[in-house]
Amino acid sequence: MKHLLFALVICLSILGCKRSKKTFTIEDLGKSYEADQKWMAGLFHHIKNNEDVIGGNTSIRNVDRDHLEWKGNPGGNGFGYYQRNRDLGQVFNVPDHTTVTIDALVLRTSRGNNAIMKGAPGSSLQIAFYEVVMRSDSSLKINENGTTKGDSATHGFDHQFNRADDYVEGVVYLYLDSFTGGKFPYIKPTDQYTYDRGREESFGEQDGHLRYFRCDFSTHDEITLEGGKRYAFIIGFEQPGSSRGLALAINSEVHTKEDGRFVKDQNGKIIWGIRREGNGTLPPTMIEKPNPPDDQKVLKQLQNESTFQPNHFNTMKPTSNGFPDVDTYRTLQYYLEIKMNQEL
């Protein structure tokens, strides 16, 4: 009898270990996604018109060292460096007096030529959730990085806008849980922008542009969040590979020369975008070379700064400070579908 009980304990332990990873699946929703009772103010950001999705490639990516892209143009982004691998996410607020269980997260691809890169279909993604709490030694504020109205940003694609180098201070991101295994659907990759950029290049909408996809959390793994609290999610690829990236639909309030100001949700509460880049080094090392350096020590340093460390999803804290641009004013088009809504 003792042997049977011991064996039962071992089996349950093994099953517990197997269940330690929470999972989700990804469903291709196509070009349309309708509002329904699963939406709640504060838990989604809707972009009504396709043209209001900011053009470009605000991407998540996890590219292996052999395929990192060298950025050697000494323009507004500084001198040469490797494009950094990146996860993107969004801070949101659960309405007061309500608990919510998150059934799924719906996101949308962009209007850029990297909306779906060649290495994305079939690759696994990961999603992590955080509670966002105030620091005891500082207040929630935008650090304008020394550039205010009328100044040029210190870095960024949009150098002319003083907001392009802003970031958020005064909060801590407390890791809650992560979900693994969601494989991106097999959708034909994009190779052009949806609109004419005036560069004598092909343009027009493709299957992979402005396409909704649902990240559906397994029933026994769904996460419950408390009313009146601020949270964040972040998404990225589990493993590095060649051309492994997705550009997500956003809109942005960075394209103004006004002083920094928080974006607010439907309930008037503050939100902002978050990211994680490479190994977290800020600012990244940049060298005045149009091509990668021959010096192997410097080359390795640059590659290390641009690639994620093992298990970064559970250990690397989000930030709103990044290069070449930050995400403080970038708001993802996202919808957190609710399974359960209860009064406290």
C-alpha positions as CSV (number, residue, x, y, z in Angstrom):
1,M,0.0,0.0,0.0
2,K,2.8,2.4,0.9
3,H,4.5,1.7,-2.4
4,L,1.2,2.5,-4.2
5,L,0.8,5.8,-2.3
6,F,4.4,6.7,-3.1
7,A,3.9,5.9,-6.8
8,L,0.8,8.1,-6.8
9,V,2.6,11.0,-5.2
10,I,5.4,10.7,-7.8
11,C,2.8,10.6,-10.7
12,L,1.0,13.7,-9.3
13,S,4.4,15.5,-9.0
14,I,5.3,14.7,-12.6
15,L,1.9,15.9,-13.8
16,G,2.3,19.1,-11.7
17,C,5.7,19.7,-13.4
18,K,4.1,19.2,-16.8
19,R,1.3,21.7,-16.0
20,S,3.8,24.3,-14.7
21,K,3.9,25.9,-18.2
22,K,0.7,27.8,-19.1
23,T,-0.2,27.6,-22.7
24,F,-2.2,29.4,-25.4
25,T,-3.1,28.9,-29.0
26,I,-3.2,31.4,-31.9
27,E,-6.2,31.7,-34.3
28,D,-6.2,33.7,-37.5
29,L,-9.3,35.9,-37.5
30,G,-8.7,37.3,-41.0
31,K,-9.3,41.0,-41.9
32,S,-12.3,41.7,-39.6
33,Y,-13.0,41.5,-35.9
34,E,-16.4,42.5,-34.5
35,A,-17.1,44.2,-31.1
36,D,-19.2,42.1,-28.7
37,Q,-20.0,41.7,-25.1
38,K,-16.4,40.5,-24.3
39,W,-15.1,44.0,-24.6
40,M,-14.8,46.3,-21.5
41,A,-13.7,49.9,-21.4
42,G,-10.1,50.1,-20.3
43,L,-9.3,46.6,-21.7
44,F,-9.1,47.4,-25.4
45,H,-7.8,50.0,-27.8
46,H,-9.8,50.2,-31.0
47,I,-8.6,51.9,-34.2
48,K,-11.6,52.6,-36.2
49,N,-10.1,53.4,-39.6
50,N,-7.4,51.4,-41.4
51,E,-5.6,54.7,-42.4
52,D,-5.4,55.6,-38.7
53,V,-3.1,52.7,-38.1
54,I,0.3,54.3,-38.1
55,G,2.3,53.1,-41.1
56,G,5.6,51.3,-40.6
57,N,7.1,48.3,-38.9
58,T,6.6,48.5,-35.1
59,S,7.7,44.9,-34.8
60,I,8.4,42.1,-32.4
61,R,11.3,40.0,-33.5
62,N,13.8,37.4,-32.3
63,V,16.5,36.9,-34.9
64,D,19.4,34.6,-34.5
65,R,23.0,36.1,-34.4
66,D,23.7,35.0,-38.0
67,H,20.8,37.0,-39.4
68,L,21.0,40.2,-37.3
69,E,20.5,43.3,-39.5
70,W,23.3,45.9,-39.4
71,K,22.1,49.5,-39.2
72,G,25.0,51.5,-40.7
73,N,23.3,54.8,-41.6
74,P,24.7,57.7,-39.5
75,G,21.5,59.6,-39.6
76,G,19.1,60.5,-36.9
77,N,19.4,57.1,-35.3
78,G,23.1,57.3,-34.6
79,F,25.9,55.3,-36.1
80,G,26.2,51.6,-36.7
81,Y,24.6,49.0,-34.5
82,Y,22.7,45.7,-34.9
83,Q,18.9,46.0,-34.9
84,R,17.9,44.8,-31.5
85,N,15.5,41.9,-30.9
86,R,12.4,43.1,-29.3
87,D,9.2,42.3,-27.4
88,L,6.3,44.8,-27.3
89,G,3.5,45.2,-24.9
90,Q,0.9,47.5,-23.4
91,V,0.0,48.9,-20.0
92,F,-3.8,48.8,-19.2
93,N,-6.1,49.4,-16.3
94,V,-8.8,47.0,-14.9
95,P,-11.9,49.1,-14.1
96,D,-12.7,49.7,-10.4
97,H,-15.0,47.3,-8.5
98,T,-14.5,44.5,-11.0
99,T,-12.5,41.3,-11.3
100,V,-11.8,40.0,-14.8
101,T,-10.6,36.6,-16.1
102,I,-8.7,37.1,-19.4
103,D,-9.9,34.5,-21.9
104,A,-7.9,35.8,-24.9
105,L,-5.8,38.7,-26.3
106,V,-6.6,39.9,-29.9
107,L,-3.9,41.8,-31.8
108,R,-3.5,43.0,-35.4
109,T,-0.7,43.2,-37.9
110,S,0.5,46.5,-39.3
111,R,0.5,48.3,-42.7
112,G,4.3,47.8,-43.2
113,N,6.3,45.5,-45.4
114,N,7.3,43.5,-42.3
115,A,3.7,43.0,-41.1
116,I,4.4,39.2,-41.3
117,M,8.1,38.3,-41.9
118,K,9.1,35.0,-43.5
119,G,10.1,33.4,-40.3
120,A,6.9,34.2,-38.4
121,P,4.4,31.5,-39.7
122,G,4.7,28.3,-37.6
123,S,6.9,30.0,-35.0
124,S,6.0,29.9,-31.3
125,L,5.2,33.1,-29.3
126,Q,5.1,33.8,-25.6
127,I,3.0,36.3,-23.6
128,A,3.7,37.5,-20.1
129,F,1.6,39.5,-17.7
130,Y,2.7,42.0,-15.1
131,E,1.2,44.0,-12.3
132,V,2.3,47.7,-12.6
133,V,2.8,49.3,-9.2
134,M,4.0,52.7,-8.0
135,R,7.5,53.0,-6.7
136,S,7.7,54.2,-3.1
137,D,10.6,56.6,-3.8
138,S,9.2,58.4,-6.8
139,S,6.0,59.4,-8.6
140,L,4.6,58.3,-12.0
141,K,5.8,60.8,-14.6
142,I,7.2,61.2,-18.1
143,N,10.9,61.8,-18.3
144,E,11.3,64.1,-21.3
145,N,15.0,63.2,-21.5
146,G,16.0,66.9,-21.6
147,T,14.0,67.7,-24.7
148,T,10.8,69.7,-24.5
149,K,8.6,71.7,-26.9
150,G,10.7,73.1,-29.7
151,D,13.7,70.8,-29.1
152,S,14.9,67.9,-31.3
153,A,14.9,64.4,-29.7
154,T,18.2,63.0,-28.7
155,H,17.6,59.8,-30.7
156,G,14.9,58.1,-32.7
157,F,13.5,57.8,-36.3
158,D,11.4,60.9,-35.7
159,H,14.3,63.1,-34.5
160,Q,12.3,66.3,-35.1
161,F,9.7,65.5,-32.4
162,N,10.8,66.1,-28.9
163,R,8.5,63.3,-27.6
164,A,10.5,60.7,-29.5
165,D,13.0,60.2,-26.6
166,D,10.5,60.3,-23.7
167,Y,10.0,57.5,-21.2
168,V,8.0,56.7,-18.1
169,E,9.4,56.7,-14.5
170,G,8.0,55.9,-11.1
171,V,6.7,52.3,-11.6
172,V,7.8,48.8,-11.1
173,Y,6.7,45.8,-13.2
174,L,5.9,42.8,-11.0
175,Y,6.0,39.5,-13.0
176,L,2.8,37.5,-12.7
177,D,2.8,34.7,-15.3
178,S,3.7,33.7,-18.8
179,F,2.0,31.7,-21.5
180,T,3.9,29.6,-24.1
181,G,3.5,27.6,-27.2
182,G,1.2,29.7,-29.4
183,K,2.2,29.1,-33.0
184,F,1.6,31.9,-35.4
185,P,-0.7,30.8,-38.3
186,Y,0.5,30.1,-41.8
187,I,-0.3,33.4,-43.5
188,K,1.6,34.5,-46.6
189,P,4.4,36.9,-45.5
190,T,4.2,40.6,-46.7
191,D,6.9,42.2,-48.8
192,Q,5.5,45.8,-49.4
193,Y,3.7,48.6,-47.6
194,T,0.0,49.2,-48.0
195,Y,0.5,52.8,-49.2
196,D,2.7,54.8,-51.5
197,R,5.7,56.1,-49.6
198,G,6.9,58.1,-52.6
199,R,10.0,56.0,-53.2
200,E,9.0,54.4,-56.5
201,E,8.4,51.1,-54.9
202,S,5.5,48.6,-55.1
203,F,2.7,49.1,-52.7
204,G,-0.8,47.8,-51.9
205,E,-2.5,45.8,-49.2
206,Q,-1.6,42.1,-49.0
207,D,-3.2,39.1,-47.1
208,G,-0.9,39.6,-44.1
209,H,-1.6,43.3,-43.6
210,L,-4.1,44.5,-41.0
211,R,-4.9,40.9,-40.0
212,Y,-6.4,40.1,-36.6
213,F,-5.2,37.1,-34.6
214,R,-6.5,35.8,-31.3
215,C,-4.2,34.5,-28.6
216,D,-6.6,32.2,-26.7
217,F,-5.4,31.1,-23.2
218,S,-6.0,27.5,-22.2
219,T,-9.1,27.3,-20.0
220,H,-7.2,25.9,-17.0
221,D,-4.5,28.6,-17.4
222,E,-6.5,31.8,-17.7
223,I,-5.3,34.7,-15.5
224,T,-7.6,36.7,-13.2
225,L,-6.9,40.4,-12.6
226,E,-8.3,42.6,-9.8
227,G,-10.3,45.8,-10.3
228,G,-8.7,49.2,-9.7
229,K,-5.2,47.9,-10.5
230,R,-2.8,48.6,-13.4
231,Y,-1.4,45.7,-15.4
232,A,0.6,45.1,-18.6
233,F,1.1,42.3,-21.1
234,I,4.1,41.8,-23.4
235,I,4.4,39.5,-26.4
236,G,7.4,38.1,-28.4
237,F,8.9,35.0,-30.1
238,E,10.1,32.2,-27.9
239,Q,13.2,31.3,-29.9
240,P,15.5,33.1,-32.3
241,G,15.4,32.3,-36.0
242,S,15.9,33.8,-39.5
243,S,13.4,36.6,-40.4
244,R,11.4,35.9,-37.3
245,G,9.2,39.0,-36.8
246,L,5.8,40.6,-36.8
247,A,4.8,44.2,-37.1
248,L,1.8,45.1,-34.9
249,A,-0.9,47.7,-35.6
250,I,-0.5,50.9,-33.4
251,N,-1.4,54.5,-33.3
252,S,0.8,57.1,-31.7
253,E,0.8,60.5,-30.2
254,V,4.6,61.0,-30.6
255,H,4.2,62.9,-33.8
256,T,3.7,66.3,-32.2
257,K,6.0,69.0,-31.0
258,E,4.0,69.6,-27.8
259,D,5.2,68.8,-24.4
260,G,5.0,65.2,-23.2
261,R,1.6,64.0,-22.0
262,F,0.2,60.6,-21.1
263,V,-2.2,58.8,-23.2
264,K,-5.4,57.9,-21.3
265,D,-7.9,55.0,-21.7
266,Q,-11.7,55.2,-22.1
267,N,-12.0,55.6,-18.3
268,G,-9.5,58.5,-18.2
269,K,-6.7,56.4,-16.6
270,I,-3.1,56.6,-17.8
271,I,-1.6,54.0,-20.2
272,W,1.6,53.6,-22.1
273,G,3.5,51.2,-24.3
274,I,6.3,48.9,-23.1
275,R,9.1,47.0,-24.7
276,R,12.2,44.8,-24.0
277,E,15.2,45.0,-26.3
278,G,18.3,42.7,-26.7
279,N,20.1,42.3,-23.4
280,G,18.6,45.5,-22.0
281,T,21.7,47.7,-22.4
282,L,20.7,51.4,-22.6
283,P,21.9,53.1,-24.7
284,P,23.2,50.4,-27.1
285,T,26.8,50.7,-28.2
286,M,27.0,52.4,-31.6
287,I,30.2,52.7,-33.7
288,E,31.0,55.0,-36.6
289,K,31.2,52.3,-39.3
290,P,28.9,51.6,-42.2
291,N,29.6,47.8,-41.8
292,P,30.0,45.5,-38.8
293,P,33.4,45.7,-37.2
294,D,36.3,43.3,-37.9
295,D,37.3,43.3,-34.2
296,Q,35.8,40.1,-32.8
297,K,35.5,41.4,-29.3
298,V,33.6,44.5,-30.4
299,L,31.5,42.4,-32.7
300,K,30.5,40.0,-30.0
301,Q,29.6,42.9,-27.7
302,L,27.3,44.4,-30.3
303,Q,25.7,41.0,-31.0
304,N,25.2,40.4,-27.2
305,E,23.5,43.7,-26.8
306,S,21.1,43.0,-29.6
307,T,20.1,39.4,-28.6
308,F,17.9,38.1,-25.8
309,Q,19.5,36.2,-22.9
310,P,18.1,32.7,-22.2
311,N,14.8,32.7,-20.3
312,H,14.5,36.4,-20.7
313,F,10.7,36.1,-20.7
314,N,10.7,35.3,-16.9
315,T,13.6,37.5,-15.9
316,M,13.9,40.7,-18.1
317,K,11.8,43.6,-16.8
318,P,9.9,45.7,-19.3
319,T,10.8,49.4,-20.0
320,S,9.4,52.3,-21.9
321,N,12.9,53.5,-22.8
322,G,14.4,52.1,-26.0
323,F,16.4,52.7,-29.2
324,P,16.0,54.0,-31.7
325,D,12.5,54.9,-30.6
326,V,10.6,54.5,-27.3
327,D,7.0,53.3,-27.0
328,T,5.7,55.7,-24.4
329,Y,3.1,57.2,-26.8
330,R,2.6,54.1,-28.9
331,T,-0.6,52.3,-28.2
332,L,-1.1,48.8,-29.6
333,Q,-4.4,47.9,-31.2
334,Y,-5.5,45.3,-28.7
335,Y,-8.6,43.7,-27.2
336,L,-8.5,41.7,-24.0
337,E,-11.5,39.3,-24.2
338,I,-13.1,38.6,-20.9
339,K,-14.5,35.3,-19.8
340,M,-15.8,36.3,-16.4
341,N,-16.8,39.7,-15.0
342,Q,-17.8,39.9,-11.3
343,E,-18.6,42.7,-8.8
344,L,-16.2,42.7,-5.9
